[in-house]
Amino acid sequence: MPDYQLKIRRYDPESGQPAYWEEFGVDLPAERSVLDGILRARYDQDGSLAIRCSCQAAICGSCGVRINGRSRLACNTKLGEAAEGAPNGAIVVEPMGNMPVIKDLIVDMDAVHWKKVQRVVPWLLPEGDPPAREYIVEPESMIDITQSMACIHCGACVSACLSLEVDPDFIGPAALAKAYRFVGDPRDAHAEDRLIDLAEDRHGIYDCTHCFACVEVCPKDVAPMDQIMRLRRRATQDYGIKDGNNGYGHEKAFTDLVGKYGLLSESQLLPKSYGDGSLIRAQVKPAAVRELTAKLPTVVRGLLSGKVSPKTALIAHKLKDQDQVKRIFDEVESKDDRLELNLYIAGDSGGDEEGAMAEAGQEA
C-alpha cells in the first residue's frame, strides 16, 4: 500500500465533462508536503494533473488549495499532518473557493482576487511633488502596517471568506488588508478619501461579518479581519465618517449602550444605529425612518412569537455591577491615544520605550 492517498478534485472545462474525484497513492515520508505528493502523482501517474506552484517555500503564495476543506498552502502542509484529519484516510484536495476554476486545482485569481486588490488603489498617493531621492519616514511610523505588508497574496483568505460566498461583490479580506497598508502609511496623503470610499461602498468595510475565517487560514498571520477592523476605527473614530451603510451609527450605538447598561439593548440598538448613534435623530432623519419602517414586520413577529416582550423592548436592563463596567469604560475612553496591539511584531522589549512600541504597535 502507498504511504498516503490523495483524493483530488479534477475538472477540465475543455473536456465538457463535469468535475469528478480521482485518488492517487504516493510513497513519501510524513514530513514531505502535500504539494510534493501532488507533484509526485503528476510525475508518476497522470501528467495532466494541474496545480500552480513556484517557490515551494511558503513565500510566493502560488499553491493555495483546500486541504480537507480548509484553505491552505499545499507546500506548507505536511502529508502526515493532513492525513491525521483526513476523512476515510484519504487527504482531500480541492481548488480554492470563491474563485472560478481554470483546471483541476488552478483557479482564476485575476477574476476575483487581483480584481478586488485593484479596486482599493494599491499604490501610494503622496501629496505634492516627489522628493529628489526617496520618501524618508521614521521606522516607528511604519510599525502599524507591518502586519498588512506581510501578505503574500495567496488568496487563502478569499477562498475561506463567508461574506464573499453570500456577496461576491464584497471587496474581500485580502484587498481590504491591502487598503490598510496604504491608509496607515504616513506617506499617503489620501487616507480620508480612501476611508470614505470604502465606508460608503455597500460591499466595503461594513460587509465583513467577523467570522474569523480569514484569520484562521492566513499562512502569514496577516489577520485580514483585524485590518478591516482598523479601517473601521480609522473611519469612525479618527475621521468621524457618517456613512450611508450605518457603520458609524452602529459602532456608536453599540459602545454607548455597553457604557450605559453593560449590555446591549436590542430595542435601542437598531434605531440608534440608523440615527448615527442617536434615538432622536433616528426619528427625524428620513433615511433612518425609512429603514425602521421597513423593519416593523420583523419587530411585530418578534413580539407575537414571544421572543421579545413589550417590557424588555421598552425598558433596558442594567447589569448588577454596571458601575464597575462604566468605570472601566470611562477609563478606556479617557485615554488621549489609541494603541493598536500589533501581534505580528514580536521580540524582547528589554523594558525600553522602543521595544514597547515594537510589541504594541503605534497609534493607528
C-alpha positions as CSV (number, residue, x, y, z in Angstrom):
1,M,0.0,0.0,0.0
2,P,1.2,3.6,-0.7
3,D,2.1,5.7,2.2
4,Y,-0.7,8.3,1.5
5,Q,-3.8,8.6,-0.5
6,L,-4.7,11.9,-2.2
7,K,-8.3,12.4,-3.2
8,I,-8.1,15.2,-5.7
9,R,-11.0,17.1,-7.4
10,R,-10.4,17.1,-11.1
11,Y,-12.0,19.4,-13.7
12,D,-11.1,20.2,-17.2
13,P,-13.6,22.8,-18.8
14,E,-12.3,22.0,-22.3
15,S,-13.5,18.4,-22.0
16,G,-17.1,19.4,-21.5
17,Q,-17.3,16.9,-18.6
18,P,-18.4,17.7,-15.0
19,A,-15.9,17.7,-12.2
20,Y,-15.0,14.4,-10.6
21,W,-12.8,12.9,-7.9
22,E,-9.7,10.8,-8.5
23,E,-7.5,9.1,-6.0
24,F,-3.7,8.8,-6.2
25,G,-1.4,6.8,-3.9
26,V,2.0,8.3,-3.2
27,D,5.0,6.9,-1.4
28,L,6.6,9.7,0.5
29,P,7.6,10.3,4.2
30,A,5.3,12.1,6.5
31,E,7.4,15.3,6.6
32,R,7.1,15.9,2.9
33,S,4.4,18.4,1.8
34,V,1.0,17.8,0.2
35,L,2.4,19.7,-2.8
36,D,5.2,17.1,-3.0
37,G,2.6,14.4,-3.1
38,I,0.6,16.1,-5.9
39,L,3.7,16.7,-7.9
40,R,4.7,13.0,-7.4
41,A,1.3,11.9,-8.5
42,R,1.5,14.1,-11.6
43,Y,5.0,12.8,-12.5
44,D,4.4,9.1,-11.9
45,Q,0.7,8.7,-12.7
46,D,-1.0,11.5,-14.6
47,G,0.8,14.3,-16.3
48,S,-2.4,16.2,-17.0
49,L,-3.0,16.9,-13.3
50,A,-2.8,20.7,-12.9
51,I,-1.7,22.8,-10.0
52,R,0.0,26.2,-9.8
53,C,3.3,26.4,-7.8
54,S,6.6,28.1,-7.8
55,C,8.9,28.6,-4.7
56,Q,7.7,25.6,-2.7
57,A,8.7,27.5,0.4
58,A,5.5,29.4,1.5
59,I,6.8,32.6,0.0
60,C,5.2,33.1,-3.4
61,G,1.6,32.0,-2.4
62,S,1.0,30.2,-5.7
63,C,-0.1,26.8,-4.4
64,G,-3.2,27.7,-2.5
65,V,-5.7,24.9,-2.3
66,R,-8.3,23.5,0.1
67,I,-7.0,20.5,2.1
68,N,-9.6,18.6,3.9
69,G,-11.9,21.5,3.5
70,R,-9.5,24.1,4.8
71,S,-7.8,26.8,2.7
72,R,-4.0,26.3,2.9
73,L,-0.7,26.4,1.0
74,A,0.0,22.9,-0.3
75,C,3.7,23.4,0.1
76,N,3.3,24.4,3.8
77,T,1.2,21.4,4.8
78,K,2.9,18.2,5.7
79,L,1.4,14.9,4.4
80,G,1.5,13.4,7.9
81,E,-0.4,16.4,9.4
82,A,-3.0,16.4,6.6
83,A,-3.6,12.6,6.9
84,E,-4.5,12.9,10.6
85,G,-7.6,15.0,9.8
86,A,-8.4,13.2,6.5
87,P,-11.8,11.6,6.2
88,N,-11.6,7.9,5.5
89,G,-7.8,8.1,5.4
90,A,-7.6,10.0,2.1
91,I,-6.3,13.5,2.0
92,V,-9.0,15.6,0.2
93,V,-7.5,18.3,-2.1
94,E,-9.8,20.8,-3.9
95,P,-9.3,24.1,-5.7
96,M,-9.8,27.3,-3.6
97,G,-13.3,28.6,-3.1
98,N,-14.9,31.9,-4.2
99,M,-12.9,31.8,-7.5
100,P,-13.7,30.2,-10.8
101,V,-11.7,27.0,-11.6
102,I,-9.5,27.1,-14.7
103,K,-8.4,23.4,-14.4
104,D,-8.2,20.9,-11.6
105,L,-6.5,22.9,-8.7
106,I,-5.8,26.1,-10.6
107,V,-8.3,29.0,-10.0
108,D,-8.6,32.3,-11.8
109,M,-7.0,34.7,-9.4
110,D,-7.4,37.6,-11.8
111,A,-11.1,37.3,-12.0
112,V,-11.6,37.8,-8.2
113,H,-8.5,38.3,-6.0
114,W,-6.5,40.7,-8.2
115,K,-9.6,42.5,-9.5
116,K,-10.5,43.4,-5.9
117,V,-7.0,44.4,-5.0
118,Q,-7.0,46.8,-7.9
119,R,-10.3,48.2,-6.5
120,V,-8.6,49.7,-3.4
121,V,-6.0,51.7,-5.4
122,P,-2.9,49.6,-4.2
123,W,-0.3,52.3,-4.5
124,L,0.8,55.4,-2.6
125,L,-0.9,58.7,-3.3
126,P,1.5,61.2,-1.8
127,E,0.9,65.0,-1.7
128,G,2.9,67.5,-3.8
129,D,6.0,67.0,-5.9
130,P,8.1,63.9,-5.3
131,P,11.4,64.4,-3.4
132,A,14.7,64.5,-5.1
133,R,15.5,61.0,-3.9
134,E,13.1,58.9,-1.9
135,Y,10.4,59.5,0.8
136,I,12.0,59.2,4.2
137,V,9.9,58.1,7.2
138,E,10.8,57.1,10.7
139,P,10.8,53.3,11.1
140,E,8.5,53.6,14.1
141,S,5.8,55.2,11.9
142,M,5.7,52.1,9.8
143,I,5.2,49.6,12.6
144,D,1.4,49.8,12.4
145,I,1.3,48.5,8.8
146,T,3.9,45.7,9.0
147,Q,1.2,43.1,9.5
148,S,-0.7,44.0,6.4
149,M,2.6,44.3,4.4
150,A,3.3,40.6,5.2
151,C,0.6,39.5,2.8
152,I,1.8,37.2,0.0
153,H,-1.5,37.3,-1.9
154,C,-2.0,33.5,-1.8
155,G,-5.8,34.0,-1.8
156,A,-6.4,31.7,1.2
157,C,-8.5,34.3,3.0
158,V,-10.5,35.0,-0.2
159,S,-11.2,31.3,-0.5
160,A,-12.4,31.0,3.1
161,C,-14.4,34.2,3.3
162,L,-18.0,33.6,4.2
163,S,-19.1,37.1,3.2
164,L,-17.8,36.5,-0.3
165,E,-19.9,33.4,-0.5
166,V,-23.0,35.4,0.2
167,D,-22.0,38.6,-1.6
168,P,-19.5,38.0,-4.5
169,D,-19.2,41.8,-4.8
170,F,-17.7,42.2,-1.3
171,I,-14.2,43.7,-1.7
172,G,-12.9,40.9,0.4
173,P,-10.3,40.4,3.2
174,A,-7.1,40.4,1.1
175,A,-7.9,43.6,-0.7
176,L,-9.1,45.4,2.4
177,A,-5.9,44.4,4.3
178,K,-4.0,45.8,1.4
179,A,-6.1,49.0,1.7
180,Y,-5.0,49.4,5.3
181,R,-1.4,49.1,4.2
182,F,-1.8,52.5,2.5
183,V,-4.3,54.1,4.9
184,G,-1.8,53.5,7.7
185,D,1.2,54.7,5.7
186,P,2.3,58.2,6.7
187,R,3.5,58.9,3.2
188,D,0.0,58.6,1.8
189,A,-2.0,61.9,1.7
190,H,-5.4,60.4,0.8
191,A,-6.3,58.3,3.9
192,E,-9.6,60.1,4.5
193,D,-10.6,59.8,0.8
194,R,-9.8,56.1,0.8
195,L,-11.8,55.6,4.0
196,I,-14.8,57.5,2.7
197,D,-14.8,55.4,-0.4
198,L,-14.6,52.1,1.5
199,A,-17.2,53.1,4.1
200,E,-19.7,54.3,1.6
201,D,-19.4,51.2,-0.6
202,R,-22.2,48.7,0.2
203,H,-19.6,45.9,-0.4
204,G,-16.8,47.6,1.6
205,I,-15.6,47.6,5.2
206,Y,-19.0,47.1,6.7
207,D,-19.8,44.0,4.6
208,C,-17.4,41.9,6.8
209,T,-19.3,39.6,9.3
210,H,-16.4,39.0,11.7
211,C,-16.4,35.2,11.1
212,F,-12.6,35.0,11.7
213,A,-12.3,32.5,8.8
214,C,-9.6,34.7,7.1
215,V,-7.7,35.0,10.4
216,E,-7.7,31.2,10.8
217,V,-6.4,30.3,7.4
218,C,-3.8,33.1,6.7
219,P,-0.4,31.4,6.5
220,K,1.5,34.7,7.3
221,D,-0.6,35.9,10.3
222,V,-1.7,39.0,8.5
223,A,-5.2,38.6,10.1
224,P,-7.1,40.4,7.4
225,M,-10.2,40.8,9.6
226,D,-8.0,42.8,12.1
227,Q,-7.0,45.1,9.3
228,I,-10.7,45.6,8.4
229,M,-11.5,46.5,12.0
230,R,-8.6,49.0,11.9
231,L,-10.1,50.6,8.8
232,R,-13.4,50.9,10.6
233,R,-11.8,52.5,13.6
234,R,-9.9,55.0,11.5
235,A,-13.2,55.8,9.6
236,T,-15.4,56.2,12.7
237,Q,-13.1,57.4,15.5
238,D,-10.4,59.3,13.6
239,Y,-12.4,60.9,10.8
240,G,-16.0,60.6,12.0
241,I,-17.2,59.4,8.7
242,K,-21.0,59.0,8.9
243,D,-21.6,56.6,6.1
244,G,-24.7,55.6,4.3
245,N,-24.3,52.0,5.5
246,N,-24.8,53.0,9.1
247,G,-21.4,51.7,10.2
248,Y,-20.7,54.8,12.2
249,G,-24.1,54.7,13.9
250,H,-23.9,51.1,14.7
251,E,-20.5,51.4,16.4
252,K,-21.5,54.4,18.4
253,A,-24.8,52.8,19.4
254,F,-23.0,49.6,20.4
255,T,-20.4,51.3,22.6
256,D,-22.8,53.8,24.1
257,L,-25.2,51.1,25.2
258,V,-22.4,49.0,26.7
259,G,-21.1,52.1,28.6
260,K,-24.6,52.9,29.9
261,Y,-26.1,49.5,30.6
262,G,-23.2,47.0,30.4
263,L,-25.5,45.1,28.0
264,L,-26.9,45.6,24.6
265,S,-30.5,46.9,24.4
266,E,-31.8,45.4,21.2
267,S,-34.7,47.8,21.1
268,Q,-32.3,50.8,21.2
269,L,-29.5,49.3,19.1
270,L,-31.4,49.3,15.9
271,P,-32.8,52.8,15.9
272,K,-29.6,54.3,17.3
273,S,-27.7,52.6,14.5
274,Y,-29.8,54.2,11.9
275,G,-29.7,57.5,13.7
276,D,-25.9,57.9,13.8
277,G,-26.0,56.8,17.5
278,S,-28.9,59.0,18.5
279,L,-32.5,57.9,19.2
280,I,-33.8,61.4,18.4
281,R,-32.0,61.5,15.1
282,A,-33.5,58.1,14.2
283,Q,-37.0,59.7,14.4
284,V,-36.2,62.7,12.3
285,K,-33.6,61.5,9.8
286,P,-35.5,60.5,6.7
287,A,-33.2,57.6,5.8
288,A,-33.4,56.3,9.4
289,V,-37.2,56.5,9.4
290,R,-37.4,54.5,6.1
291,E,-35.0,51.8,7.5
292,L,-37.0,51.5,10.7
293,T,-40.3,51.4,8.9
294,A,-39.0,48.5,6.7
295,K,-38.1,46.6,9.9
296,L,-41.5,46.9,11.6
297,P,-42.7,43.5,10.3
298,T,-39.7,41.8,12.0
299,V,-40.4,43.6,15.3
300,V,-44.1,42.6,15.2
301,R,-43.1,38.9,14.5
302,G,-40.7,39.0,17.5
303,L,-43.5,40.4,19.8
304,L,-46.1,37.9,18.6
305,S,-43.8,34.9,19.0
306,G,-42.9,35.9,22.5
307,K,-39.2,36.2,21.6
308,V,-39.4,39.8,22.7
309,S,-41.7,41.2,25.3
310,P,-43.0,44.8,25.4
311,K,-41.3,45.3,28.7
312,T,-37.9,44.2,27.6
313,A,-38.3,46.1,24.4
314,L,-39.1,49.4,26.2
315,I,-37.1,49.1,29.4
316,A,-33.4,48.4,29.1
317,H,-31.9,46.1,31.8
318,K,-28.7,47.2,33.5
319,L,-26.1,44.8,34.9
320,K,-26.0,44.5,38.7
321,D,-22.4,45.8,38.8
322,Q,-22.8,48.3,36.0
323,D,-20.9,50.9,37.9
324,Q,-17.7,48.8,37.5
325,V,-18.3,48.4,33.8
326,K,-18.8,52.1,33.5
327,R,-15.6,52.7,35.4
328,I,-13.6,50.5,33.0
329,F,-15.4,52.1,30.1
330,D,-14.6,55.6,31.2
331,E,-11.0,54.8,31.9
332,V,-10.5,53.5,28.4
333,E,-12.4,56.4,26.8
334,S,-10.3,58.9,28.8
335,K,-7.1,58.0,27.0
336,D,-5.9,60.5,24.5
337,D,-4.2,57.9,22.3
338,R,-5.5,54.7,20.9
339,L,-2.9,51.9,20.8
340,E,-3.3,49.2,18.3
341,L,-2.0,45.8,19.5
342,N,0.2,44.5,16.7
343,L,0.7,40.8,17.3
344,Y,2.8,40.4,14.2
345,I,5.7,42.3,15.8
346,A,7.4,40.1,18.4
347,G,10.6,40.3,20.4
348,D,12.2,41.2,23.7
349,S,11.3,44.8,24.6
350,G,14.1,45.0,27.2
351,G,11.9,47.4,29.1
352,D,12.7,50.3,26.9
353,E,10.4,52.6,25.1
354,E,11.5,51.4,21.6
355,G,10.9,47.8,22.5
356,A,7.5,48.5,24.0
357,M,6.5,50.2,20.8
358,A,7.7,47.2,18.8
359,E,5.4,44.9,20.9
360,A,2.3,47.1,21.0
361,G,2.4,49.0,17.7
362,Q,1.7,52.6,17.5
363,E,-1.4,54.7,17.4
364,A,-3.5,53.9,14.4
